[in-house]
């Protein structure tokens, strides 16, 4: 009986049962990473656009 169960698990592995807290932690880590990445990109866009605007104002003044 155990041999049949082992053979079935080879072809149809059961998913590991993660706790709700572990799944939440895993998703929150990736969410924080995405949030920080978006924030950094927005900061660079703000910095470069403000520098470009200052340059244009200096050029046409």
CHARMM-style PDB file with segment names, atoms N, HN, CA, C and O in Angstrom:
ATOM      1  N   UNK     1       0.830  -1.197   0.000  1.00  0.00      PROA
ATOM      2  CA  UNK     1       0.000   0.000   0.000  1.00  0.00      PROA
ATOM      3  C   UNK     1       0.872   1.257   0.000  1.00  0.00      PROA
ATOM      4  O   UNK     1       0.593   2.220  -0.714  1.00  0.00      PROA
ATOM      5  N   UNK     2       1.928   1.230   0.811  1.00  0.00      PROA
ATOM      6  HN  UNK     2       2.154   0.448   1.391  1.00  0.00      PROA
ATOM      7  CA  UNK     2       2.817   2.384   0.850  1.00  0.00      PROA
ATOM      8  C   UNK     2       3.539   2.576  -0.477  1.00  0.00      PROA
ATOM      9  O   UNK     2       3.811   3.705  -0.885  1.00  0.00      PROA
ATOM     10  N   UNK     3       3.848   1.470  -1.150  1.00  0.00      PROA
ATOM     11  HN  UNK     3       3.627   0.552  -0.818  1.00  0.00      PROA
ATOM     12  CA  UNK     3       4.526   1.563  -2.441  1.00  0.00      PROA
ATOM     13  C   UNK     3       3.639   2.277  -3.454  1.00  0.00      PROA
ATOM     14  O   UNK     3       4.118   3.105  -4.229  1.00  0.00      PROA
ATOM     15  N   UNK     4       2.354   1.960  -3.447  1.00  0.00      PROA
ATOM     16  HN  UNK     4       1.965   1.288  -2.817  1.00  0.00      PROA
ATOM     17  CA  UNK     4       1.421   2.615  -4.372  1.00  0.00      PROA
ATOM     18  C   UNK     4       1.332   4.104  -4.054  1.00  0.00      PROA
ATOM     19  O   UNK     4       1.310   4.934  -4.962  1.00  0.00      PROA
ATOM     20  N   UNK     5       1.281   4.441  -2.774  1.00  0.00      PROA
ATOM     21  HN  UNK     5       1.299   3.766  -2.036  1.00  0.00      PROA
ATOM     22  CA  UNK     5       1.194   5.843  -2.377  1.00  0.00      PROA
ATOM     23  C   UNK     5       2.448   6.604  -2.824  1.00  0.00      PROA
ATOM     24  O   UNK     5       2.352   7.736  -3.298  1.00  0.00      PROA
ATOM     25  N   UNK     6       3.626   5.977  -2.672  1.00  0.00      PROA
ATOM     26  HN  UNK     6       3.704   5.058  -2.287  1.00  0.00      PROA
ATOM     27  CA  UNK     6       4.863   6.632  -3.091  1.00  0.00      PROA
ATOM     28  C   UNK     6       4.902   6.838  -4.600  1.00  0.00      PROA
ATOM     29  O   UNK     6       5.354   7.877  -5.081  1.00  0.00      PROA
ATOM     30  N   UNK     7       4.424   5.841  -5.346  1.00  0.00      PROA
ATOM     31  HN  UNK     7       4.056   4.997  -4.956  1.00  0.00      PROA
ATOM     32  CA  UNK     7       4.403   5.982  -6.799  1.00  0.00      PROA
ATOM     33  C   UNK     7       3.423   7.061  -7.233  1.00  0.00      PROA
ATOM     34  O   UNK     7       3.699   7.807  -8.172  1.00  0.00      PROA
ATOM     35  N   UNK     8       2.294   7.149  -6.567  1.00  0.00      PROA
ATOM     36  HN  UNK     8       2.070   6.543  -5.804  1.00  0.00      PROA
ATOM     37  CA  UNK     8       1.332   8.196  -6.899  1.00  0.00      PROA
ATOM     38  C   UNK     8       1.896   9.576  -6.589  1.00  0.00      PROA
ATOM     39  O   UNK     8       1.673  10.524  -7.342  1.00  0.00      PROA
ATOM     40  N   UNK     9       2.626   9.694  -5.481  1.00  0.00      PROA
ATOM     41  HN  UNK     9       2.808   8.924  -4.869  1.00  0.00      PROA
ATOM     42  CA  UNK     9       3.194  10.992  -5.121  1.00  0.00      PROA
ATOM     43  C   UNK     9       4.301  11.403  -6.084  1.00  0.00      PROA
ATOM     44  O   UNK     9       4.582  12.593  -6.230  1.00  0.00      PROA
ATOM     45  N   UNK    10       4.935  10.430  -6.743  1.00  0.00      PROA
ATOM     46  HN  UNK    10       4.708   9.464  -6.623  1.00  0.00      PROA
ATOM     47  CA  UNK    10       5.942  10.782  -7.739  1.00  0.00      PROA
ATOM     48  C   UNK    10       5.297  11.483  -8.927  1.00  0.00      PROA
ATOM     49  O   UNK    10       5.845  12.455  -9.447  1.00  0.00      PROA
ATOM     50  N   UNK    11       4.141  10.996  -9.359  1.00  0.00      PROA
ATOM     51  HN  UNK    11       3.696  10.207  -8.936  1.00  0.00      PROA
ATOM     52  CA  UNK    11       3.491  11.553 -10.540  1.00  0.00      PROA
ATOM     53  C   UNK    11       2.544  12.704 -10.204  1.00  0.00      PROA
ATOM     54  O   UNK    11       2.360  13.607 -11.019  1.00  0.00      PROA
ATOM     55  N   UNK    12       1.955  12.682  -9.040  1.00  0.00      PROA
ATOM     56  HN  UNK    12       2.105  11.948  -8.377  1.00  0.00      PROA
ATOM     57  CA  UNK    12       1.024  13.722  -8.620  1.00  0.00      PROA
ATOM     58  C   UNK    12       1.454  14.271  -7.266  1.00  0.00      PROA
ATOM     59  O   UNK    12       0.864  13.930  -6.241  1.00  0.00      PROA
ATOM     60  N   UNK    13       2.486  15.127  -7.257  1.00  0.00      PROA
ATOM     61  HN  UNK    13       2.966  15.404  -8.090  1.00  0.00      PROA
ATOM     62  CA  UNK    13       2.942  15.639  -5.957  1.00  0.00      PROA
ATOM     63  C   UNK    13       1.892  16.558  -5.342  1.00  0.00      PROA
ATOM     64  O   UNK    13       1.272  17.373  -6.024  1.00  0.00      PROA
ATOM     65  N   UNK    14       1.717  16.404  -4.058  1.00  0.00      PROA
ATOM     66  HN  UNK    14       2.221  15.741  -3.504  1.00  0.00      PROA
ATOM     67  CA  UNK    14       0.775  17.267  -3.358  1.00  0.00      PROA
ATOM     68  C   UNK    14       1.478  18.566  -3.005  1.00  0.00      PROA
ATOM     69  O   UNK    14       2.663  18.588  -2.672  1.00  0.00      PROA
ATOM     70  N   UNK    15       0.713  19.648  -3.089  1.00  0.00      PROA
ATOM     71  HN  UNK    15      -0.249  19.631  -3.360  1.00  0.00      PROA
ATOM     72  CA  UNK    15       1.285  20.944  -2.740  1.00  0.00      PROA
ATOM     73  C   UNK    15       1.540  20.994  -1.244  1.00  0.00      PROA
ATOM     74  O   UNK    15       0.798  20.432  -0.439  1.00  0.00      PROA
ATOM     75  N   UNK    16       2.623  21.691  -0.901  1.00  0.00      PROA
ATOM     76  HN  UNK    16       3.226  22.147  -1.555  1.00  0.00      PROA
ATOM     77  CA  UNK    16       2.907  21.854   0.518  1.00  0.00      PROA
ATOM     78  C   UNK    16       1.863  22.776   1.119  1.00  0.00      PROA
ATOM     79  O   UNK    16       1.473  23.775   0.516  1.00  0.00      PROA
ATOM     80  N   UNK    17       1.423  22.430   2.299  1.00  0.00      PROA
ATOM     81  HN  UNK    17       1.740  21.618   2.789  1.00  0.00      PROA
ATOM     82  CA  UNK    17       0.412  23.248   2.955  1.00  0.00      PROA
ATOM     83  C   UNK    17       1.118  24.313   3.782  1.00  0.00      PROA
ATOM     84  O   UNK    17       1.568  24.054   4.898  1.00  0.00      PROA
ATOM     85  N   UNK    18       1.208  25.506   3.220  1.00  0.00      PROA
ATOM     86  HN  UNK    18       0.842  25.716   2.314  1.00  0.00      PROA
ATOM     87  CA  UNK    18       1.814  26.614   3.939  1.00  0.00      PROA
ATOM     88  C   UNK    18       0.751  27.281   4.798  1.00  0.00      PROA
ATOM     89  O   UNK    18      -0.420  27.339   4.424  1.00  0.00      PROA
ATOM     90  N   UNK    19       1.165  27.774   5.931  1.00  0.00      PROA
ATOM     91  HN  UNK    19       2.117  27.727   6.234  1.00  0.00      PROA
ATOM     92  CA  UNK    19       0.217  28.470   6.782  1.00  0.00      PROA
ATOM     93  C   UNK    19      -0.135  29.809   6.153  1.00  0.00      PROA
ATOM     94  O   UNK    19       0.582  30.322   5.293  1.00  0.00      PROA
ATOM     95  N   UNK    20      -1.238  30.352   6.594  1.00  0.00      PROA
ATOM     96  HN  UNK    20      -1.820  29.936   7.293  1.00  0.00      PROA
ATOM     97  CA  UNK    20      -1.700  31.631   6.073  1.00  0.00      PROA
ATOM     98  C   UNK    20      -0.680  32.723   6.359  1.00  0.00      PROA
ATOM     99  O   UNK    20      -0.457  33.597   5.521  1.00  0.00      PROA
ATOM    100  N   UNK    21      -0.063  32.682   7.529  1.00  0.00      PROA
ATOM    101  HN  UNK    21      -0.244  31.972   8.209  1.00  0.00      PROA
ATOM    102  CA  UNK    21       0.930  33.688   7.897  1.00  0.00      PROA
ATOM    103  C   UNK    21       2.162  33.605   6.995  1.00  0.00      PROA
ATOM    104  O   UNK    21       2.714  34.633   6.602  1.00  0.00      PROA
ATOM    105  N   UNK    22       2.595  32.385   6.665  1.00  0.00      PROA
ATOM    106  HN  UNK    22       2.147  31.549   6.984  1.00  0.00      PROA
ATOM    107  CA  UNK    22       3.766  32.226   5.798  1.00  0.00      PROA
ATOM    108  C   UNK    22       3.474  32.749   4.398  1.00  0.00      PROA
ATOM    109  O   UNK    22       4.323  33.396   3.786  1.00  0.00      PROA
ATOM    110  N   UNK    23       2.273  32.470   3.888  1.00  0.00      PROA
ATOM    111  HN  UNK    23       1.583  31.945   4.386  1.00  0.00      PROA
ATOM    112  CA  UNK    23       1.920  32.982   2.564  1.00  0.00      PROA
ATOM    113  C   UNK    23       1.825  34.495   2.575  1.00  0.00      PROA
ATOM    114  O   UNK    23       2.236  35.148   1.617  1.00  0.00      PROA
ATOM    115  N   UNK    24       1.284  35.064   3.654  1.00  0.00      PROA
ATOM    116  HN  UNK    24       0.949  34.533   4.432  1.00  0.00      PROA
ATOM    117  CA  UNK    24       1.175  36.520   3.760  1.00  0.00      PROA
ATOM    118  C   UNK    24       2.555  37.165   3.814  1.00  0.00      PROA
ATOM    119  O   UNK    24       2.784  38.202   3.191  1.00  0.00      PROA
ATOM    120  N   UNK    25       3.476  36.549   4.561  1.00  0.00      PROA
ATOM    121  HN  UNK    25       3.289  35.707   5.067  1.00  0.00      PROA
ATOM    122  CA  UNK    25       4.838  37.093   4.644  1.00  0.00      PROA
ATOM    123  C   UNK    25       5.516  37.054   3.278  1.00  0.00      PROA
ATOM    124  O   UNK    25       6.203  37.999   2.893  1.00  0.00      PROA
ATOM    125  N   UNK    26       5.322  35.962   2.553  1.00  0.00      PROA
ATOM    126  HN  UNK    26       4.764  35.194   2.867  1.00  0.00      PROA
ATOM    127  CA  UNK    26       5.946  35.827   1.242  1.00  0.00      PROA
ATOM    128  C   UNK    26       5.425  36.891   0.280  1.00  0.00      PROA
ATOM    129  O   UNK    26       6.199  37.493  -0.465  1.00  0.00      PROA
ATOM    130  N   UNK    27       4.115  37.121   0.298  1.00  0.00      PROA
ATOM    131  HN  UNK    27       3.486  36.633   0.903  1.00  0.00      PROA
ATOM    132  CA  UNK    27       3.547  38.125  -0.601  1.00  0.00      PROA
ATOM    133  C   UNK    27       3.902  39.529  -0.159  1.00  0.00      PROA
ATOM    134  O   UNK    27       4.071  40.410  -1.002  1.00  0.00      PROA
ATOM    135  N   UNK    28       4.021  39.763   1.140  1.00  0.00      PROA
ATOM    136  HN  UNK    28       3.884  39.047   1.825  1.00  0.00      PROA
ATOM    137  CA  UNK    28       4.332  41.112   1.607  1.00  0.00      PROA
ATOM    138  C   UNK    28       5.768  41.482   1.262  1.00  0.00      PROA
ATOM    139  O   UNK    28       6.053  42.646   0.979  1.00  0.00      PROA
ATOM    140  N   UNK    29       6.675  40.512   1.282  1.00  0.00      PROA
ATOM    141  HN  UNK    29       6.443  39.567   1.512  1.00  0.00      PROA
ATOM    142  CA  UNK    29       8.066  40.804   0.923  1.00  0.00      PROA
ATOM    143  C   UNK    29       8.141  41.233  -0.535  1.00  0.00      PROA
ATOM    144  O   UNK    29       8.820  42.209  -0.856  1.00  0.00      PROA
ATOM    145  N   UNK    30       7.456  40.523  -1.418  1.00  0.00      PROA
ATOM    146  HN  UNK    30       6.904  39.731  -1.157  1.00  0.00      PROA
ATOM    147  CA  UNK    30       7.489  40.915  -2.830  1.00  0.00      PROA
ATOM    148  C   UNK    30       6.745  42.225  -3.034  1.00  0.00      PROA
ATOM    149  O   UNK    30       7.124  43.017  -3.896  1.00  0.00      PROA
ATOM    150  N   UNK    31       5.700  42.469  -2.263  1.00  0.00      PROA
ATOM    151  HN  UNK    31       5.392  41.826  -1.562  1.00  0.00      PROA
ATOM    152  CA  UNK    31       4.978  43.734  -2.372  1.00  0.00      PROA
ATOM    153  C   UNK    31       5.827  44.910  -1.939  1.00  0.00      PROA
ATOM    154  O   UNK    31       5.787  45.971  -2.561  1.00  0.00      PROA
ATOM    155  N   UNK    32       6.594  44.730  -0.875  1.00  0.00      PROA
ATOM    156  HN  UNK    32       6.626  43.868  -0.370  1.00  0.00      PROA
ATOM    157  CA  UNK    32       7.486  45.798  -0.409  1.00  0.00      PROA
ATOM    158  C   UNK    32       8.563  46.059  -1.457  1.00  0.00      PROA
ATOM    159  O   UNK    32       8.906  47.212  -1.717  1.00  0.00      PROA
ATOM    160  N   UNK    33       9.095  45.008  -2.055  1.00  0.00      PROA
ATOM    161  HN  UNK    33       8.817  44.071  -1.844  1.00  0.00      PROA
ATOM    162  CA  UNK    33      10.116  45.175  -3.092  1.00  0.00      PROA
ATOM    163  C   UNK    33       9.565  45.955  -4.279  1.00  0.00      PROA
ATOM    164  O   UNK    33      10.223  46.867  -4.780  1.00  0.00      PROA
ATOM    165  N   UNK    34       8.366  45.607  -4.733  1.00  0.00      PROA
ATOM    166  HN  UNK    34       7.831  44.866  -4.326  1.00  0.00      PROA
ATOM    167  CA  UNK    34       7.759  46.315  -5.865  1.00  0.00      PROA
ATOM    168  C   UNK    34       7.475  47.763  -5.487  1.00  0.00      PROA
ATOM    169  O   UNK    34       7.697  48.671  -6.288  1.00  0.00      PROA
ATOM    170  N   UNK    35       6.986  47.981  -4.269  1.00  0.00      PROA
ATOM    171  HN  UNK    35       6.805  47.244  -3.618  1.00  0.00      PROA
ATOM    172  CA  UNK    35       6.695  49.343  -3.824  1.00  0.00      PROA
ATOM    173  C   UNK    35       7.934  50.216  -3.771  1.00  0.00      PROA
ATOM    174  O   UNK    35       7.909  51.364  -4.214  1.00  0.00      PROA
ATOM    175  N   UNK    36       9.019  49.674  -3.231  1.00  0.00      PROA
ATOM    176  HN  UNK    36       9.039  48.741  -2.871  1.00  0.00      PROA
ATOM    177  CA  UNK    36      10.261  50.444  -3.166  1.00  0.00      PROA
ATOM    178  C   UNK    36      10.832  50.710  -4.557  1.00  0.00      PROA
ATOM    179  O   UNK    36      11.392  51.777  -4.808  1.00  0.00      PROA
ATOM    180  N   UNK    37      10.691  49.750  -5.451  1.00  0.00      PROA
ATOM    181  HN  UNK    37      10.236  48.883  -5.247  1.00  0.00      PROA
ATOM    182  CA  UNK    37      11.176  49.938  -6.816  1.00  0.00      PROA
ATOM    183  C   UNK    37      10.399  51.041  -7.520  1.00  0.00      PROA
ATOM    184  O   UNK    37      10.990  51.894  -8.183  1.00  0.00      PROA
ATOM    185  N   UNK    38       9.078  51.028  -7.378  1.00  0.00      PROA
ATOM    186  HN  UNK    38       8.598  50.335  -6.839  1.00  0.00      PROA
ATOM    187  CA  UNK    38       8.255  52.071  -7.998  1.00  0.00      PROA
ATOM    188  C   UNK    38       8.573  53.434  -7.393  1.00  0.00      PROA
ATOM    189  O   UNK    38       8.644  54.432  -8.109  1.00  0.00      PROA
ATOM    190  N   UNK    39       8.764  53.477  -6.086  1.00  0.00      PROA
ATOM    191  HN  UNK    39       8.706  52.666  -5.504  1.00  0.00      PROA
ATOM    192  CA  UNK    39       9.104  54.737  -5.418  1.00  0.00      PROA
ATOM    193  C   UNK    39      10.448  55.273  -5.911  1.00  0.00      PROA
ATOM    194  O   UNK    39      10.588  56.474  -6.142  1.00  0.00      PROA
ATOM    195  N   UNK    40      11.428  54.397  -6.072  1.00  0.00      PROA
ATOM    196  HN  UNK    40      11.314  53.422  -5.885  1.00  0.00      PROA
ATOM    197  CA  UNK    40      12.739  54.826  -6.567  1.00  0.00      PROA
ATOM    198  C   UNK    40      12.641  55.336  -8.005  1.00  0.00      PROA
ATOM    199  O   UNK    40      13.269  56.336  -8.353  1.00  0.00      PROA
ATOM    200  N   UNK    41      11.856  54.655  -8.838  1.00  0.00      PROA
ATOM    201  HN  UNK    41      11.345  53.843  -8.555  1.00  0.00      PROA
ATOM    202  CA  UNK    41      11.699  55.113 -10.216  1.00  0.00      PROA
ATOM    203  C   UNK    41      10.997  56.462 -10.262  1.00  0.00      PROA
ATOM    204  O   UNK    41      11.370  57.326 -11.056  1.00  0.00      PROA
ATOM    205  N   UNK    42       9.987  56.654  -9.422  1.00  0.00      PROA
ATOM    206  HN  UNK    42       9.684  55.952  -8.777  1.00  0.00      PROA
ATOM    207  CA  UNK    42       9.295  57.943  -9.381  1.00  0.00      PROA
ATOM    208  C   UNK    42      10.243  59.041  -8.915  1.00  0.00      PROA
ATOM    209  O   UNK    42      10.181  60.163  -9.417  1.00  0.00      PROA
ATOM    210  N   UNK    43      11.109  58.736  -7.972  1.00  0.00      PROA
ATOM    211  HN  UNK    43      11.159  57.825  -7.563  1.00  0.00      PROA
ATOM    212  CA  UNK    43      12.085  59.715  -7.510  1.00  0.00      PROA
ATOM    213  C   UNK    43      13.045  60.127  -8.609  1.00  0.00      PROA
ATOM    214  O   UNK    43      13.350  61.310  -8.761  1.00  0.00      PROA
ATOM    215  N   UNK    44      13.523  59.154  -9.377  1.00  0.00      PROA
ATOM    216  HN  UNK    44      13.276  58.193  -9.254  1.00  0.00      PROA
ATOM    217  CA  UNK    44      14.430  59.482 -10.476  1.00  0.00      PROA
ATOM    218  C   UNK    44      13.721  60.307 -11.544  1.00  0.00      PROA
ATOM    219  O   UNK    44      14.303  61.245 -12.089  1.00  0.00      PROA
ATOM    220  N   UNK    45      12.477  59.968 -11.848  1.00  0.00      PROA
ATOM    221  HN  UNK    45      12.004  59.206 -11.405  1.00  0.00      PROA
ATOM    222  CA  UNK    45      11.722  60.736 -12.845  1.00  0.00      PROA
ATOM    223  C   UNK    45      11.527  62.168 -12.369  1.00  0.00      PROA
ATOM    224  O   UNK    45      11.668  63.107 -13.152  1.00  0.00      PROA
ATOM    225  N   UNK    46      11.203  62.342 -11.093  1.00  0.00      PROA
ATOM    226  HN  UNK    46      11.088  61.579 -10.457  1.00  0.00      PROA
ATOM    227  CA  UNK    46      11.038  63.687 -10.540  1.00  0.00      PROA
ATOM    228  C   UNK    46      12.349  64.462 -10.603  1.00  0.00      PROA
ATOM    229  O   UNK    46      12.363  65.627 -11.001  1.00  0.00      PROA
ATOM    230  N   UNK    47      13.440  63.832 -10.216  1.00  0.00      PROA
ATOM    231  HN  UNK    47      13.429  62.886  -9.893  1.00  0.00      PROA
ATOM    232  CA  UNK    47      14.741  64.501 -10.214  1.00  0.00      PROA
ATOM    233  C   UNK    47      15.144  64.934 -11.621  1.00  0.00      PROA
ATOM    234  O   UNK    47      15.539  66.080 -11.834  1.00  0.00      PROA
ATOM    235  N   UNK    48      15.044  64.017 -12.578  1.00  0.00      PROA
ATOM    236  HN  UNK    48      14.723  63.085 -12.406  1.00  0.00      PROA
ATOM    237  CA  UNK    48      15.461  64.340 -13.943  1.00  0.00      PROA
ATOM    238  C   UNK    48      14.549  65.374 -14.587  1.00  0.00      PROA
ATOM    239  O   UNK    48      15.026  66.255 -15.303  1.00  0.00      PROA
ATOM    240  N   UNK    49      13.247  65.281 -14.347  1.00  0.00      PROA
ATOM    241  HN  UNK    49      12.860  64.565 -13.766  1.00  0.00      PROA
ATOM    242  CA  UNK    49      12.343  66.261 -14.950  1.00  0.00      PROA
ATOM    243  C   UNK    49      12.541  67.638 -14.340  1.00  0.00      PROA
ATOM    244  O   UNK    49      12.448  68.636 -15.055  1.00  0.00      PROA
ATOM    245  N   UNK    50      12.810  67.727 -13.044  1.00  0.00      PROA
ATOM    246  HN  UNK    50      12.885  66.917 -12.463  1.00  0.00      PROA
ATOM    247  CA  UNK    50      13.052  69.039 -12.445  1.00  0.00      PROA
ATOM    248  C   UNK    50      14.369  69.630 -12.946  1.00  0.00      PROA
ATOM    249  O   UNK    50      14.461  70.839 -13.161  1.00  0.00      PROA
ATOM    250  N   UNK    51      15.384  68.790 -13.133  1.00  0.00      PROA
ATOM    251  HN  UNK    51      15.308  67.809 -12.958  1.00  0.00      PROA
ATOM    252  CA  UNK    51      16.645  69.292 -13.687  1.00  0.00      PROA
ATOM    253  C   UNK    51      16.446  69.770 -15.122  1.00  0.00      PROA
ATOM    254  O   UNK    51      16.992  70.800 -15.517  1.00  0.00      PROA
ATOM    255  N   UNK    52      15.669  69.026 -15.898  1.00  0.00      PROA
ATOM    256  HN  UNK    52      15.225  68.189 -15.578  1.00  0.00      PROA
ATOM    257  CA  UNK    52      15.401  69.427 -17.279  1.00  0.00      PROA
ATOM    258  C   UNK    52      14.623  70.734 -17.319  1.00  0.00      PROA
ATOM    259  O   UNK    52      14.908  71.596 -18.150  1.00  0.00      PROA
ATOM    260  N   UNK    53      13.648  70.892 -16.438  1.00  0.00      PROA
ATOM    261  HN  UNK    53      13.416  70.192 -15.763  1.00  0.00      PROA
ATOM    262  CA  UNK    53      12.865  72.125 -16.393  1.00  0.00      PROA
ATOM    263  C   UNK    53      13.741  73.315 -16.014  1.00  0.00      PROA
ATOM    264  O   UNK    53      13.623  74.389 -16.605  1.00  0.00      PROA
ATOM    265  N   UNK    54      14.617  73.127 -15.032  1.00  0.00      PROA
ATOM    266  HN  UNK    54      14.713  72.255 -14.552  1.00  0.00      PROA
ATOM    267  CA  UNK    54      15.525  74.213 -14.648  1.00  0.00      PROA
ATOM    268  C   UNK    54      16.461  74.572 -15.798  1.00  0.00      PROA
ATOM    269  O   UNK    54      16.751  75.748 -16.023  1.00  0.00      PROA
ATOM    270  N   UNK    55      16.925  73.577 -16.516  1.00  0.00      PROA
ATOM    271  HN  UNK    55      16.689  72.622 -16.334  1.00  0.00      PROA
ATOM    272  CA  UNK    55      17.793  73.838 -17.658  1.00  0.00      PROA
ATOM    273  C   UNK    55      17.053  74.620 -18.733  1.00  0.00      PROA
ATOM    274  O   UNK    55      17.603  75.560 -19.305  1.00  0.00      PROA
ATOM    275  N   UNK    56      15.805  74.239 -19.014  1.00  0.00      PROA
ATOM    276  HN  UNK    56      15.358  73.475 -18.550  1.00  0.00      PROA
ATOM    277  CA  UNK    56      15.029  74.945 -20.034  1.00  0.00      PROA
ATOM    278  C   UNK    56      14.750  76.382 -19.609  1.00  0.00      PROA
ATOM    279  O   UNK    56      14.825  77.296 -20.430  1.00  0.00      PROA
ATOM    280  N   UNK    57      14.431  76.587 -18.341  1.00  0.00      PROA
ATOM    281  HN  UNK    57      14.371  75.844 -17.674  1.00  0.00      PROA
ATOM    282  CA  UNK    57      14.191  77.948 -17.862  1.00  0.00      PROA
ATOM    283  C   UNK    57      15.471  78.777 -17.936  1.00  0.00      PROA
ATOM    284  O   UNK    57      15.425  79.960 -18.272  1.00  0.00      PROA
ATOM    285  N   UNK    58      16.604  78.169 -17.626  1.00  0.00      PROA
ATOM    286  HN  UNK    58      16.642  77.208 -17.352  1.00  0.00      PROA
ATOM    287  CA  UNK    58      17.879  78.883 -17.719  1.00  0.00      PROA
ATOM    288  C   UNK    58      18.214  79.204 -19.178  1.00  0.00      PROA
ATOM    289  O   UNK    58      18.704  80.291 -19.485  1.00  0.00      PROA
ATOM    290  N   UNK    59      17.944  78.244 -20.076  1.00  0.00      PROA
ATOM    291  HN  UNK    59      17.546  77.361 -19.827  1.00  0.00      PROA
ATOM    292  CA  UNK    59      18.291  78.409 -21.485  1.00  0.00      PROA
ATOM    293  C   UNK    59      17.485  79.531 -22.135  1.00  0.00      PROA
ATOM    294  O   UNK    59      18.024  80.306 -22.925  1.00  0.00      PROA
ATOM    295  N   UNK    60      16.184  79.620 -21.802  1.00  0.00      PROA
ATOM    296  HN  UNK    60      15.746  78.991 -21.160  1.00  0.00      PROA
ATOM    297  CA  UNK    60      15.314  80.598 -22.453  1.00  0.00      PROA
ATOM    298  C   UNK    60      15.178  81.897 -21.671  1.00  0.00      PROA
ATOM    299  O   UNK    60      14.399  82.768 -22.059  1.00  0.00      PROA
ATOM    300  N   UNK    61      15.908  82.043 -20.594  1.00  0.00      PROA
ATOM    301  HN  UNK    61      16.540  81.335 -20.278  1.00  0.00      PROA
ATOM    302  CA  UNK    61      15.791  83.290 -19.827  1.00  0.00      PROA
ATOM    303  C   UNK    61      16.786  84.336 -20.305  1.00  0.00      PROA
ATOM    304  OT1 UNK    61      16.823  85.443 -19.768  1.00  0.00      PROA
TER     305      UNK     61
END
